[in-house]
Amino acid sequence: MGTVETAGFFDLQVNGFAGVDFNDPHATPDDLMRAVLAMRTTGVTRFLPTLITSSLDTFVRCARSIVRFAHPAMAGIHMEGPYIAEEAKGAHPPAHLAPATLDDFRRRQEAASGRIVLVTLAPEVPGAMALTEQLVADGVKVAIGHSAATPAQIRDAVTAGATMSTHLGNGSTPTMPRHPNLIWEQMAADELVAGLIVDGHHLQPSVVKSMVRAKSVARIILVTDAVAAAAQPPGDYTIGHQDVTLSPEGKVVVRGTNTLAGAALTLDVAIGNTVRFTGLPLEDVLTMASTNPARYMGVAPVGRVTANWDGTRLQVIRVTDQA
């Protein structure tokens, strides 16, 4: 076992953690602090609390709670939906899916005090292209996700300014043409970085290895898509109004179904999985959880992580705030 030191981890997609659901408008400051401190033990010094599709009222209440909490580890809000495709909605509630309009986004951004820094949308949703162009002009990052777009629509989104694929290989229709399709198109687009959920449930090892090879180390960002079940025992949890279950095998699904509903993944585990799945050196994979996401968001990594590494598993032993 050896000791390694690296920049603090930055998770761009966290719906909840340690029993705390960021999509619950009743989450208290103590709840949010518990989640922040639990994430820190896994090496995360910065993250984007992620608010999924919901009613405008629920979004406003959740966003205001996060903004009022104002912890420095929270680097802004990732808004995932409601501008997504129904056929690729996953665990997002269909009743609250909506076309992409600047007026709707501005209401949400006002509630978030301007702290929405990343928006995931489906390029084929009405209004998505115009909104993408405006968001990019305003300095908000745009990611493609929960989409059934054609390859041409993916290219149009890239032209409009989209720069990321949210959990590439997931949030899509269960069947699609072998080629062309939206996954190949995003893998081929050098303008897009790819977020990957490397928990062994969302993507098989061979898929992770192939995607990393296609995108290159510099264009891969490891995300957890964690829900309240992360760092918790198997059982029942929530993401917003959706009931989910964490199995003993570590898979999170909509309760009573086999539909994935976020993950119970932590970034330290994702790093170990990625090394095993790809055969890449640990040093390369560490950048996917630290400097790559920080660079994508236009900020510097925060803090340092000291961990033990046994060749397959990373065990965080110390996190400091010093760069």
HUNORNOR-V187794 format. One record per pair of residues at least 6 apart in sequence whose ideal C-beta (glycine too) atoms are under 8 Angstrom apart, sorted by sequence separation. I is the first residue (numbers start at 1). J is the second residue. D is the distance in Angstrom with one decimal. If there is no record, write none. Layout:
i->I j->J d->D
i->I j->J d->D
This chain:
i->15 j->21 d->7.2
i->16 j->22 d->5.0
i->21 j->27 d->6.4
i->98 j->104 d->6.4
i->122 j->128 d->6.4
i->123 j->129 d->6.8
i->135 j->141 d->7.8
i->136 j->142 d->6.1
i->176 j->182 d->7.3
i->186 j->192 d->5.5
i->197 j->203 d->6.6
i->224 j->230 d->6.6
i->229 j->235 d->7.6
i->237 j->243 d->7.8
i->238 j->244 d->6.5
i->246 j->252 d->5.2
i->247 j->253 d->7.3
i->253 j->259 d->5.7
i->274 j->280 d->7.2
i->275 j->281 d->7.7
i->294 j->300 d->6.2
i->308 j->314 d->7.5
i->309 j->315 d->7.7
i->15 j->22 d->5.9
i->16 j->23 d->6.9
i->20 j->27 d->6.0
i->109 j->116 d->5.2
i->121 j->128 d->5.3
i->135 j->142 d->5.3
i->176 j->183 d->7.6
i->187 j->194 d->7.5
i->196 j->203 d->6.5
i->236 j->243 d->6.4
i->237 j->244 d->5.3
i->245 j->252 d->7.2
i->253 j->260 d->6.0
i->254 j->261 d->4.8
i->275 j->282 d->5.6
i->278 j->285 d->7.4
i->294 j->301 d->4.5
i->307 j->314 d->5.1
i->308 j->315 d->4.5
i->14 j->22 d->7.1
i->15 j->23 d->6.1
i->16 j->24 d->7.9
i->39 j->47 d->6.3
i->51 j->59 d->5.8
i->54 j->62 d->7.5
i->66 j->74 d->6.5
i->84 j->92 d->6.2
i->86 j->94 d->5.6
i->89 j->97 d->6.6
i->108 j->116 d->6.6
i->149 j->157 d->7.2
i->186 j->194 d->7.0
i->203 j->211 d->7.4
i->212 j->220 d->5.5
i->229 j->237 d->4.4
i->236 j->244 d->7.3
i->237 j->245 d->7.5
i->244 j->252 d->5.4
i->245 j->253 d->5.8
i->252 j->260 d->6.8
i->253 j->261 d->5.7
i->294 j->302 d->7.9
i->307 j->315 d->5.8
i->123 j->132 d->7.5
i->211 j->220 d->7.5
i->228 j->237 d->4.4
i->236 j->245 d->5.4
i->237 j->246 d->6.3
i->244 j->253 d->6.5
i->245 j->254 d->7.9
i->251 j->260 d->7.4
i->252 j->261 d->5.3
i->307 j->316 d->4.7
i->308 j->317 d->6.0
i->22 j->32 d->7.7
i->67 j->77 d->8.0
i->82 j->92 d->7.5
i->121 j->131 d->7.2
i->132 j->142 d->4.9
i->144 j->154 d->6.6
i->172 j->182 d->6.4
i->198 j->208 d->5.6
i->227 j->237 d->6.3
i->228 j->238 d->6.4
i->235 j->245 d->7.3
i->236 j->246 d->7.9
i->244 j->254 d->5.9
i->245 j->255 d->4.8
i->252 j->262 d->5.4
i->275 j->285 d->5.2
i->291 j->301 d->5.7
i->306 j->316 d->7.6
i->307 j->317 d->5.9
i->20 j->31 d->4.5
i->51 j->62 d->5.4
i->66 j->77 d->6.3
i->81 j->92 d->5.2
i->86 j->97 d->5.7
i->105 j->116 d->7.9
i->121 j->132 d->7.1
i->172 j->183 d->6.7
i->228 j->239 d->6.9
i->234 j->245 d->8.0
i->235 j->246 d->6.0
i->243 j->254 d->7.3
i->244 j->255 d->5.9
i->245 j->256 d->7.8
i->252 j->263 d->5.6
i->271 j->282 d->7.5
i->274 j->285 d->4.7
i->290 j->301 d->5.3
i->305 j->316 d->6.0
i->306 j->317 d->5.6
i->20 j->32 d->6.6
i->51 j->63 d->6.4
i->80 j->92 d->7.8
i->85 j->97 d->8.0
i->196 j->208 d->6.3
i->227 j->239 d->4.7
i->234 j->246 d->5.0
i->242 j->254 d->6.3
i->243 j->255 d->4.2
i->252 j->264 d->5.4
i->306 j->318 d->4.2
i->22 j->35 d->7.5
i->84 j->97 d->6.2
i->144 j->157 d->5.6
i->233 j->246 d->7.7
i->234 j->247 d->6.0
i->251 j->264 d->7.8
i->305 j->318 d->7.4
i->306 j->319 d->7.7
i->20 j->34 d->5.9
i->63 j->77 d->6.2
i->82 j->96 d->5.3
i->83 j->97 d->7.9
i->105 j->119 d->7.4
i->169 j->183 d->6.1
i->232 j->246 d->6.8
i->234 j->248 d->4.8
i->250 j->264 d->5.5
i->271 j->285 d->5.4
i->274 j->288 d->6.7
i->305 j->319 d->5.4
i->306 j->320 d->7.8
i->19 j->34 d->7.4
i->20 j->35 d->4.0
i->51 j->66 d->7.9
i->81 j->96 d->7.7
i->82 j->97 d->5.2
i->83 j->98 d->6.4
i->142 j->157 d->7.6
i->168 j->183 d->6.9
i->196 j->211 d->6.4
i->229 j->244 d->6.7
i->237 j->252 d->7.7
i->250 j->265 d->7.9
i->271 j->286 d->6.4
i->290 j->305 d->7.9
i->304 j->319 d->7.4
i->18 j->34 d->5.7
i->81 j->97 d->7.0
i->82 j->98 d->4.4
i->83 j->99 d->6.9
i->119 j->135 d->5.9
i->196 j->212 d->7.7
i->303 j->319 d->6.1
i->304 j->320 d->5.1
i->18 j->35 d->5.1
i->49 j->66 d->5.2
i->83 j->100 d->3.9
i->194 j->211 d->6.3
i->227 j->244 d->6.3
i->229 j->246 d->3.9
i->244 j->261 d->4.3
i->271 j->288 d->7.7
i->303 j->320 d->5.6
i->17 j->35 d->4.2
i->142 j->160 d->7.8
i->144 j->162 d->5.3
i->168 j->186 d->5.9
i->244 j->262 d->7.0
i->246 j->264 d->5.2
i->271 j->289 d->5.6
i->303 j->321 d->4.8
i->304 j->322 d->6.1
i->16 j->35 d->6.8
i->142 j->161 d->6.1
i->143 j->162 d->6.6
i->168 j->187 d->7.3
i->236 j->255 d->6.5
i->242 j->261 d->6.4
i->270 j->289 d->6.8
i->302 j->321 d->7.0
i->303 j->322 d->6.7
i->304 j->323 d->7.0
i->18 j->38 d->3.6
i->59 j->79 d->7.9
i->142 j->162 d->4.5
i->143 j->163 d->7.4
i->144 j->164 d->7.2
i->145 j->165 d->7.0
i->146 j->166 d->7.4
i->303 j->323 d->6.8
i->17 j->38 d->5.7
i->18 j->39 d->7.6
i->100 j->121 d->5.9
i->119 j->140 d->6.0
i->121 j->142 d->6.8
i->123 j->144 d->6.1
i->142 j->163 d->6.7
i->143 j->164 d->3.8
i->144 j->165 d->5.4
i->145 j->166 d->3.0
i->165 j->186 d->4.6
i->194 j->215 d->4.9
i->302 j->323 d->7.0
i->17 j->39 d->5.4
i->118 j->140 d->7.1
i->119 j->141 d->7.3
i->120 j->142 d->8.0
i->121 j->143 d->7.7
i->122 j->144 d->7.3
i->141 j->163 d->6.1
i->142 j->164 d->7.5
i->143 j->165 d->6.5
i->144 j->166 d->6.6
i->145 j->167 d->6.5
i->193 j->215 d->7.4
i->239 j->261 d->6.1
i->267 j->289 d->5.0
i->301 j->323 d->7.1
i->117 j->140 d->6.2
i->118 j->141 d->4.5
i->119 j->142 d->5.5
i->120 j->143 d->4.6
i->121 j->144 d->7.3
i->122 j->145 d->7.1
i->124 j->147 d->6.5
i->141 j->164 d->6.5
i->143 j->166 d->4.4
i->192 j->215 d->8.0
i->202 j->225 d->7.5
i->229 j->252 d->5.3
i->239 j->262 d->5.7
i->300 j->323 d->7.0
i->116 j->140 d->6.4
i->117 j->141 d->6.3
i->118 j->142 d->7.7
i->119 j->143 d->7.0
i->120 j->144 d->7.4
i->121 j->145 d->7.3
i->122 j->146 d->5.7
i->123 j->147 d->6.2
i->124 j->148 d->6.7
i->136 j->160 d->7.2
i->137 j->161 d->8.0
i->147 j->171 d->7.0
i->148 j->172 d->6.8
i->187 j->211 d->6.3
i->196 j->220 d->6.2
i->198 j->222 d->6.1
i->14 j->39 d->7.2
i->49 j->74 d->5.8
i->100 j->125 d->5.3
i->118 j->143 d->6.3
i->120 j->145 d->4.1
i->122 j->147 d->3.7
i->124 j->149 d->4.6
i->132 j->157 d->6.2
i->136 j->161 d->3.3
i->146 j->171 d->4.2
i->147 j->172 d->6.6
i->148 j->173 d->5.0
i->194 j->219 d->6.2
i->196 j->221 d->7.3
i->199 j->224 d->7.9
i->227 j->252 d->5.9
i->47 j->73 d->6.3
i->48 j->74 d->7.5
i->51 j->77 d->6.2
i->99 j->125 d->6.0
i->100 j->126 d->6.9
i->101 j->127 d->5.3
i->105 j->131 d->6.3
i->120 j->146 d->6.9
i->121 j->147 d->7.9
i->122 j->148 d->7.2
i->123 j->149 d->4.6
i->124 j->150 d->7.3
i->135 j->161 d->7.6
i->145 j->171 d->4.8
i->146 j->172 d->7.8
i->168 j->194 d->4.3
i->188 j->214 d->7.4
i->193 j->219 d->4.7
i->194 j->220 d->5.7
i->195 j->221 d->5.0
i->196 j->222 d->6.1
i->197 j->223 d->6.1
i->22 j->49 d->4.5
i->46 j->73 d->5.7
i->47 j->74 d->6.7
i->48 j->75 d->6.0
i->50 j->77 d->7.5
i->51 j->78 d->7.3
i->53 j->80 d->7.3
i->54 j->81 d->7.9
i->99 j->126 d->4.2
i->100 j->127 d->3.9
i->122 j->149 d->6.3
i->129 j->156 d->6.1
i->133 j->160 d->4.9
i->165 j->192 d->5.2
i->168 j->195 d->6.4
i->169 j->196 d->7.5
i->170 j->197 d->6.4
i->187 j->214 d->4.4
i->192 j->219 d->7.4
i->193 j->220 d->7.1
i->194 j->221 d->6.9
i->195 j->222 d->7.7
i->196 j->223 d->6.9
i->197 j->224 d->6.9
i->282 j->309 d->5.9
i->11 j->39 d->7.3
i->22 j->50 d->6.8
i->23 j->51 d->5.9
i->45 j->73 d->6.2
i->46 j->74 d->8.0
i->47 j->75 d->6.8
i->48 j->76 d->5.7
i->49 j->77 d->5.9
i->50 j->78 d->4.2
i->51 j->79 d->5.7
i->52 j->80 d->5.0
i->53 j->81 d->3.2
i->54 j->82 d->7.4
i->99 j->127 d->4.9
i->100 j->128 d->4.5
i->102 j->130 d->7.5
i->129 j->157 d->7.0
i->132 j->160 d->4.1
i->133 j->161 d->6.1
i->148 j->176 d->7.8
i->154 j->182 d->5.4
i->163 j->191 d->6.3
i->164 j->192 d->6.1
i->165 j->193 d->7.3
i->167 j->195 d->5.4
i->168 j->196 d->6.1
i->187 j->215 d->6.5
i->193 j->221 d->5.6
i->195 j->223 d->4.4
i->197 j->225 d->5.0
i->22 j->51 d->6.6
i->23 j->52 d->5.9
i->44 j->73 d->7.4
i->46 j->75 d->4.7
i->48 j->77 d->6.4
i->49 j->78 d->7.1
i->50 j->79 d->7.8
i->51 j->80 d->7.0
i->52 j->81 d->5.4
i->53 j->82 d->4.2
i->79 j->108 d->6.6
i->102 j->131 d->6.0
i->124 j->153 d->5.0
i->128 j->157 d->7.3
i->132 j->161 d->5.6
i->151 j->180 d->4.5
i->153 j->182 d->7.9
i->162 j->191 d->7.9
i->163 j->192 d->6.3
i->164 j->193 d->5.1
i->165 j->194 d->4.7
i->166 j->195 d->5.5
i->167 j->196 d->7.0
i->190 j->219 d->7.4
i->48 j->78 d->4.0
i->50 j->80 d->5.4
i->100 j->130 d->7.6
i->101 j->131 d->7.0
i->105 j->135 d->7.3
i->123 j->153 d->4.5
i->132 j->162 d->5.8
i->151 j->181 d->6.9
i->155 j->185 d->6.8
i->162 j->192 d->6.9
i->163 j->193 d->6.6
i->164 j->194 d->7.4
i->165 j->195 d->6.3
i->167 j->197 d->5.0
i->23 j->54 d->6.6
i->53 j->84 d->6.7
i->100 j->131 d->4.2
i->123 j->154 d->6.3
i->129 j->160 d->5.1
i->151 j->182 d->6.5
i->154 j->185 d->4.2
i->158 j->189 d->5.4
i->164 j->195 d->6.4
i->102 j->134 d->5.7
i->150 j->182 d->7.2
i->154 j->186 d->6.0
i->170 j->202 d->5.0
i->232 j->264 d->7.0
i->282 j->314 d->7.8
i->9 j->42 d->7.4
i->11 j->44 d->5.3
i->14 j->47 d->4.9
i->25 j->58 d->5.8
i->32 j->65 d->7.3
i->40 j->73 d->7.3
i->123 j->156 d->6.3
i->149 j->182 d->5.1
i->151 j->184 d->7.4
i->158 j->191 d->5.0
i->169 j->202 d->7.2
i->170 j->203 d->7.2
i->229 j->262 d->7.7
i->230 j->263 d->7.1
i->231 j->264 d->7.6
i->9 j->43 d->4.4
i->10 j->44 d->7.3
i->14 j->48 d->6.6
i->15 j->49 d->7.9
i->32 j->66 d->7.2
i->39 j->73 d->7.5
i->88 j->122 d->6.8
i->123 j->157 d->3.8
i->148 j->182 d->7.3
i->151 j->185 d->4.1
i->155 j->189 d->7.6
i->158 j->192 d->6.5
i->169 j->203 d->5.3
i->227 j->261 d->6.8
i->230 j->264 d->4.8
i->8 j->43 d->6.7
i->9 j->44 d->4.7
i->10 j->45 d->7.2
i->11 j->46 d->7.7
i->12 j->47 d->7.4
i->13 j->48 d->6.6
i->14 j->49 d->5.9
i->15 j->50 d->4.9
i->23 j->58 d->7.6
i->27 j->62 d->7.5
i->36 j->71 d->5.5
i->77 j->112 d->5.4
i->147 j->182 d->6.2
i->154 j->189 d->7.1
i->167 j->202 d->6.7
i->227 j->262 d->3.6
i->229 j->264 d->4.5
i->230 j->265 d->6.6
i->231 j->266 d->6.2
i->8 j->44 d->7.3
i->9 j->45 d->6.5
i->10 j->46 d->4.4
i->11 j->47 d->4.2
i->12 j->48 d->5.0
i->14 j->50 d->5.7
i->15 j->51 d->8.0
i->25 j->61 d->3.6
i->29 j->65 d->8.0
i->33 j->69 d->7.7
i->53 j->89 d->7.5
i->83 j->119 d->7.7
i->84 j->120 d->7.3
i->226 j->262 d->6.6
i->227 j->263 d->6.9
i->230 j->266 d->6.1
i->276 j->312 d->5.7
i->6 j->43 d->8.0
i->8 j->45 d->3.1
i->9 j->46 d->7.7
i->10 j->47 d->6.7
i->11 j->48 d->7.2
i->13 j->50 d->5.1
i->15 j->52 d->6.4
i->25 j->62 d->5.2
i->32 j->69 d->4.8
i->36 j->73 d->5.3
i->79 j->116 d->5.0
i->84 j->121 d->6.4
i->85 j->122 d->4.3
i->123 j->160 d->8.0
i->225 j->262 d->4.9
i->226 j->263 d->5.8
i->227 j->264 d->7.1
i->275 j->312 d->7.0
i->8 j->46 d->6.6
i->24 j->62 d->7.2
i->27 j->65 d->5.9
i->33 j->71 d->7.2
i->36 j->74 d->7.5
i->77 j->115 d->5.1
i->78 j->116 d->7.9
i->83 j->121 d->4.0
i->84 j->122 d->4.6
i->144 j->182 d->7.9
i->169 j->207 d->6.0
i->225 j->263 d->4.7
i->226 j->264 d->6.9
i->23 j->62 d->5.8
i->29 j->68 d->7.6
i->32 j->71 d->7.0
i->52 j->91 d->7.8
i->53 j->92 d->4.0
i->54 j->93 d->7.0
i->76 j->115 d->5.1
i->77 j->116 d->4.8
i->78 j->117 d->7.4
i->79 j->118 d->7.1
i->80 j->119 d->8.0
i->81 j->120 d->6.9
i->83 j->122 d->6.5
i->85 j->124 d->6.3
i->123 j->162 d->7.2
i->224 j->263 d->5.9
i->226 j->265 d->6.0
i->268 j->307 d->7.1
i->22 j->62 d->6.5
i->25 j->65 d->6.6
i->29 j->69 d->5.3
i->52 j->92 d->5.7
i->53 j->93 d->5.9
i->76 j->116 d->6.8
i->77 j->117 d->6.7
i->78 j->118 d->4.4
i->79 j->119 d->4.9
i->80 j->120 d->4.3
i->81 j->121 d->7.7
i->85 j->125 d->6.4
i->225 j->265 d->7.0
i->226 j->266 d->7.1
i->272 j->312 d->5.7
i->55 j->96 d->5.5
i->76 j->117 d->3.3
i->77 j->118 d->7.7
i->78 j->119 d->7.8
i->79 j->120 d->7.1
i->84 j->125 d->6.7
i->224 j->265 d->4.3
i->272 j->313 d->4.8
i->54 j->96 d->5.6
i->75 j->117 d->7.2
i->76 j->118 d->7.0
i->78 j->120 d->7.1
i->83 j->125 d->4.9
i->144 j->186 d->6.5
i->169 j->211 d->6.7
i->224 j->266 d->6.3
i->272 j->314 d->5.1
i->53 j->96 d->5.0
i->168 j->211 d->6.2
i->224 j->267 d->5.9
i->271 j->314 d->5.1
i->22 j->66 d->6.7
i->53 j->97 d->6.2
i->83 j->127 d->7.5
i->63 j->108 d->6.9
i->67 j->112 d->5.9
i->83 j->128 d->6.0
i->222 j->267 d->6.2
i->269 j->314 d->7.7
i->66 j->112 d->7.6
i->67 j->113 d->4.8
i->118 j->164 d->7.6
i->120 j->166 d->4.3
i->224 j->270 d->6.4
i->268 j->314 d->4.7
i->60 j->107 d->7.8
i->64 j->111 d->5.9
i->223 j->270 d->8.0
i->268 j->315 d->7.4
i->56 j->104 d->7.4
i->60 j->108 d->7.3
i->63 j->111 d->4.8
i->64 j->112 d->7.7
i->67 j->115 d->5.6
i->83 j->131 d->7.1
i->144 j->192 d->7.2
i->201 j->249 d->7.8
i->222 j->270 d->4.8
i->268 j->316 d->5.5
i->59 j->108 d->5.7
i->63 j->112 d->4.1
i->66 j->115 d->7.6
i->201 j->250 d->7.0
i->222 j->271 d->6.8
i->200 j->250 d->7.7
i->201 j->251 d->4.6
i->56 j->107 d->6.5
i->60 j->111 d->4.1
i->199 j->250 d->6.7
i->201 j->252 d->8.0
i->56 j->108 d->7.2
i->59 j->111 d->7.0
i->63 j->115 d->7.6
i->143 j->195 d->7.3
i->222 j->274 d->6.4
i->63 j->116 d->7.8
i->92 j->146 d->6.5
i->90 j->146 d->6.2
i->167 j->223 d->6.6
i->89 j->146 d->6.0
i->164 j->221 d->7.5
i->88 j->146 d->4.8
i->167 j->225 d->5.9
i->202 j->260 d->6.4
i->88 j->147 d->5.6
i->201 j->260 d->6.8
i->88 j->148 d->5.0
i->84 j->145 d->7.0
i->85 j->146 d->6.1
i->87 j->148 d->5.0
i->202 j->263 d->6.7
i->84 j->146 d->3.7
i->85 j->147 d->5.3
i->201 j->263 d->7.1
i->212 j->274 d->7.5
i->84 j->147 d->6.9
i->85 j->148 d->4.8
i->217 j->280 d->7.0
i->222 j->285 d->7.7
i->85 j->149 d->7.7
i->199 j->263 d->5.1
i->10 j->75 d->7.2
i->13 j->78 d->5.9
i->80 j->145 d->6.8
i->81 j->146 d->6.7
i->199 j->264 d->7.5
i->208 j->273 d->7.8
i->213 j->278 d->8.0
i->12 j->78 d->6.1
i->80 j->146 d->7.5
i->197 j->263 d->5.6
i->199 j->265 d->4.2
i->208 j->274 d->6.6
i->212 j->278 d->5.2
i->222 j->288 d->4.6
i->13 j->80 d->7.4
i->198 j->265 d->7.5
i->217 j->284 d->4.9
i->221 j->288 d->6.1
i->222 j->289 d->4.6
i->197 j->265 d->6.5
i->209 j->277 d->5.6
i->212 j->280 d->7.1
i->217 j->285 d->8.0
i->220 j->288 d->4.8
i->221 j->289 d->7.9
i->48 j->117 d->6.9
i->208 j->277 d->4.4
i->209 j->278 d->4.8
i->218 j->287 d->7.8
i->48 j->118 d->6.1
i->199 j->269 d->7.4
i->208 j->278 d->6.4
i->209 j->279 d->7.5
i->217 j->287 d->6.6
i->223 j->293 d->8.0
i->199 j->270 d->6.9
i->205 j->276 d->7.4
i->206 j->277 d->7.9
i->217 j->288 d->6.9
i->221 j->292 d->5.1
i->222 j->293 d->7.9
i->198 j->270 d->4.6
i->205 j->277 d->3.9
i->220 j->292 d->6.6
i->221 j->293 d->4.8
i->197 j->270 d->7.7
i->200 j->273 d->6.2
i->219 j->292 d->7.9
i->199 j->273 d->6.8
i->218 j->292 d->6.8
i->198 j->273 d->4.6
i->221 j->296 d->6.3
i->198 j->274 d->4.9
i->196 j->274 d->7.8
i->198 j->277 d->6.6
i->90 j->170 d->7.5
i->90 j->171 d->5.6
i->88 j->171 d->5.8
i->88 j->172 d->5.2
i->88 j->173 d->5.4
i->80 j->166 d->6.8
i->87 j->173 d->5.4
i->84 j->171 d->7.8
i->170 j->260 d->6.9
i->193 j->292 d->7.2
i->193 j->296 d->5.6
i->12 j->118 d->6.5
i->164 j->296 d->6.9
i->163 j->296 d->7.5
i->93 j->240 d->7.1
i->91 j->239 d->6.5
i->93 j->241 d->6.5
i->93 j->242 d->6.6
i->91 j->242 d->5.4
i->13 j->166 d->7.1
i->91 j->244 d->7.1
i->13 j->167 d->7.2
i->141 j->296 d->7.4
i->141 j->297 d->7.0
i->91 j->254 d->5.3
i->91 j->259 d->6.2
i->90 j->259 d->6.6
i->91 j->260 d->7.2
i->90 j->260 d->6.5
i->91 j->261 d->3.7
i->90 j->261 d->7.1
i->91 j->262 d->6.9
i->50 j->225 d->7.8
i->118 j->297 d->7.6
i->117 j->297 d->6.8
i->13 j->195 d->6.4
i->58 j->240 d->7.0
i->12 j->195 d->6.4
i->58 j->241 d->7.9
i->54 j->240 d->5.4
i->52 j->239 d->6.7
i->53 j->240 d->8.0
i->54 j->241 d->7.4
i->52 j->240 d->6.1
i->42 j->231 d->7.4
i->38 j->231 d->5.3
i->21 j->227 d->7.1
i->21 j->228 d->4.3
i->20 j->228 d->5.8
i->12 j->221 d->6.3
i->17 j->226 d->5.3
i->19 j->228 d->5.4
i->13 j->223 d->4.1
i->14 j->224 d->6.2
i->15 j->225 d->6.8
i->16 j->226 d->6.5
i->18 j->228 d->7.5
i->12 j->223 d->5.4
i->13 j->224 d->6.6
i->14 j->225 d->7.8
i->15 j->226 d->6.3
i->16 j->227 d->4.8
i->17 j->228 d->7.0
i->11 j->223 d->6.0
i->13 j->225 d->5.0
i->14 j->226 d->5.0
i->15 j->227 d->4.8
i->16 j->228 d->3.8
i->18 j->230 d->6.7
i->11 j->224 d->5.5
i->13 j->226 d->7.8
i->15 j->228 d->7.7
i->16 j->229 d->7.9
i->17 j->230 d->4.8
i->18 j->231 d->4.8
i->19 j->232 d->5.4
i->16 j->230 d->7.1
i->17 j->231 d->6.3
i->18 j->232 d->6.5
i->24 j->238 d->6.7
i->11 j->226 d->7.5
i->23 j->238 d->7.9
i->21 j->237 d->7.3
i->23 j->239 d->5.6
i->24 j->240 d->7.1
i->21 j->238 d->5.3
i->23 j->240 d->3.8
i->19 j->237 d->7.4
i->21 j->239 d->6.1
i->21 j->240 d->7.2
i->16 j->237 d->7.8
i->76 j->297 d->7.7
i->75 j->297 d->6.6
i->16 j->239 d->6.5
i->44 j->267 d->5.8
i->15 j->239 d->5.4
i->42 j->266 d->4.2
i->43 j->267 d->6.1
i->75 j->299 d->6.7
i->42 j->267 d->5.7
i->43 j->268 d->5.4
i->42 j->268 d->4.7
i->39 j->266 d->7.8
i->42 j->269 d->7.8
i->73 j->302 d->7.8
i->72 j->302 d->7.9
i->16 j->262 d->7.8
i->43 j->289 d->7.6
i->15 j->262 d->5.3
i->46 j->294 d->7.2
i->46 j->299 d->7.6
i->46 j->301 d->7.6
i->11 j->267 d->5.6
i->45 j->301 d->7.6
i->46 j->302 d->5.2
i->45 j->302 d->4.5
i->9 j->267 d->4.7
i->45 j->303 d->4.0
i->9 j->268 d->7.7
i->45 j->305 d->7.6
i->43 j->305 d->4.3
i->43 j->307 d->6.8
i->43 j->314 d->7.8
i->43 j->316 d->4.6
i->42 j->316 d->6.0
i->45 j->319 d->6.5
i->41 j->316 d->6.4
i->43 j->319 d->6.2
i->45 j->321 d->7.3
i->4 j->282 d->6.6
i->11 j->289 d->7.7
i->41 j->319 d->7.5
i->7 j->286 d->7.8
i->10 j->289 d->7.2
i->40 j->319 d->5.5
i->6 j->286 d->4.6
i->9 j->289 d->4.6
i->10 j->290 d->6.2
i->9 j->290 d->5.4
i->12 j->293 d->5.3
i->4 j->286 d->7.5
i->8 j->290 d->6.4
i->11 j->293 d->7.4
i->7 j->290 d->4.0
i->10 j->293 d->4.1
i->6 j->290 d->5.8
i->7 j->291 d->5.7
i->10 j->294 d->5.0
i->12 j->296 d->7.6
i->12 j->297 d->7.3
i->7 j->294 d->7.4
i->10 j->297 d->7.3
i->10 j->301 d->6.6
i->10 j->302 d->7.7
i->8 j->301 d->5.5
i->7 j->301 d->3.6
i->8 j->302 d->4.9
i->7 j->302 d->7.9
i->8 j->303 d->3.6
i->7 j->303 d->7.4
i->8 j->304 d->6.5
i->9 j->305 d->6.6
i->7 j->304 d->6.7
i->8 j->305 d->5.7
i->6 j->304 d->7.2
i->7 j->305 d->7.3
i->5 j->304 d->6.0
i->6 j->305 d->5.3
i->5 j->305 d->7.0
i->5 j->306 d->5.1
i->6 j->307 d->7.5
i->4 j->306 d->7.5
i->5 j->307 d->7.8
i->3 j->306 d->6.5
i->4 j->307 d->5.6
i->3 j->307 d->7.3
i->4 j->308 d->7.8
i->3 j->308 d->6.0
i->4 j->309 d->5.1
i->2 j->308 d->7.2
i->3 j->309 d->7.5
i->1 j->308 d->5.2
i->2 j->309 d->5.5
i->1 j->309 d->6.8
i->2 j->310 d->8.0
i->1 j->310 d->4.6
i->4 j->314 d->7.8
i->8 j->319 d->6.8
i->3 j->317 d->7.9
i->7 j->323 d->7.8
